[in-house]
Amino acid sequence: MELRKEILNTEAADVPEKSHITKEQIDQALIERHSAETQKLLNRGRVAVAGLGGLGSNVAFALTRIGVGHLHLIDFDRVDLTNLNRQQYFLEHVGMYKTDALRSQLLKINPWLDIVTDCVKVTEENLQELFCSEDIICEAFDDPEAKSTLVCGILEHFPEKKLVSASGLAGYESSNSIRTRRVSRNFYLCGDETTEAVYGKGLMAPRAALCAAHEANMITRLLMGEEDV
C-alpha cells in the first residue's frame, strides 16, 4: 500500500493569517517555562503517534504544547460524531480524516511544528517503513489486534526504539489505578491493564485523557533521558 505522506514545514503558508506571534516569541515562551536546556531536548524530539483517537489526539496536543520538535501522526480513520465524547475534535471536523483534522489544530498551537502525516492503516507489511525515522513510538489504538500488530512489530524490527503503549482505560474506575509500568528495556505500558469497554462503561473523556497524559509524560521523560518510570 502506498503511503500518503504530507510534510509540513515552516513556510509562510502554514502560518495562520491573523497570527501576530513569531516563531522566536513561541520559542522564548517555552524556554521561560521549561529552561533552555530542557527545551533544547524537547525541540530535538522525534515522536510517532499511531492512532489519533482518545489517546493519540490527547498525546499529540500535550507534546505540541511543550514544544516537541517533530511529530509523525498515523491513522486511517475519519472523525465520527461518536468520537467527540473523548477525542480532541469538534463538530467541524466530522467526516475529515483524523490526520488532517488533528494537524490543523496542532498548527494553531505552533505554526512552526514539523509534522508528517500518514493516512494509512498500520500493517505488518508497512510497519518498518512507517516507523523507521522516529526515536519514540506511541501506540494509541483502541483495537486489540492493531495494538498487538504494532507492539510486536516494533519489538521485533526496532528493539532499539522506545515504545510507549496503553492498555486498560475504559469507564470511570479510580484514577489511581492508571499507572505507567516499564515492561522491558525500551517498552513502557500505561493504564490499569485490565479494564475493557463494556455497556455503561465505555471509553470516556476523563480516563482516556488521564491515560494519554501518562503516555505523554513518559515520552517527555524519555526525551529528557530519564528511562525509569
C-alpha positions, 0 to 999 in steps of 0.5 A: 500500500502506498503511503500518503505522506504530507510534510509540513514545514515552516513556510509562510503558508502554514502560518495562520493569517491573523497570527501576530506571534513569531516563531522566536516569541513561541520559542522564548515562551517555552524556554521561560517555562521549561529552561533552555536546556530542557527545551533544547531536548524537547525541540530535538524530539522525534515522536510517532503517534499511531492512532489519533483517537482518545489517546493519540489526539490527547498525546499529540496536543500535550507534546505540541504544547511543550514544544516537541520538535517533530511529530509523525501522526498515523491513522486511517480513520475519519472523525465520527460524531461518536468520537467527540465524547473523548477525542480532541475534535469538534463538530467541524471536523466530522467526516475529515480524516483524523490526520488532517483534522488533528494537524490543523489544530496542532498548527494553531498551537505552533505554526512552526511544528514539523509534522508528517502525516500518514493516512494509512492503516498500520500493517505488518507489511508497512510497519518498518517503513512507517516507523523507521525515522522516529526515536519514540513510538506511541501506540494509541489504538483502541483495537486489540489486534492493531495494538498487538500488530504494532507492539510486536512489530516494533519489538521485533524490527526496532528493539532499539526504539522506545515504545510507549503503549496503553492498555486498560482505560475504559469507564470511570474506575479510580484514577489511581489505578492508571499507572505507567509500568516499564515492561522491558528495556525500551517498552513502557505500558500505561493504564490499569491493564485490565479494564475493557469497554463494556455497556455503561462503561465505555471509553470516556473523556476523563480516563482516556485523557488521564491515560494519554497524559501518562503516555505523554509524560513518559515520552517527555521523560524519555526525551529528557533521558530519564528511562525509569518510570 
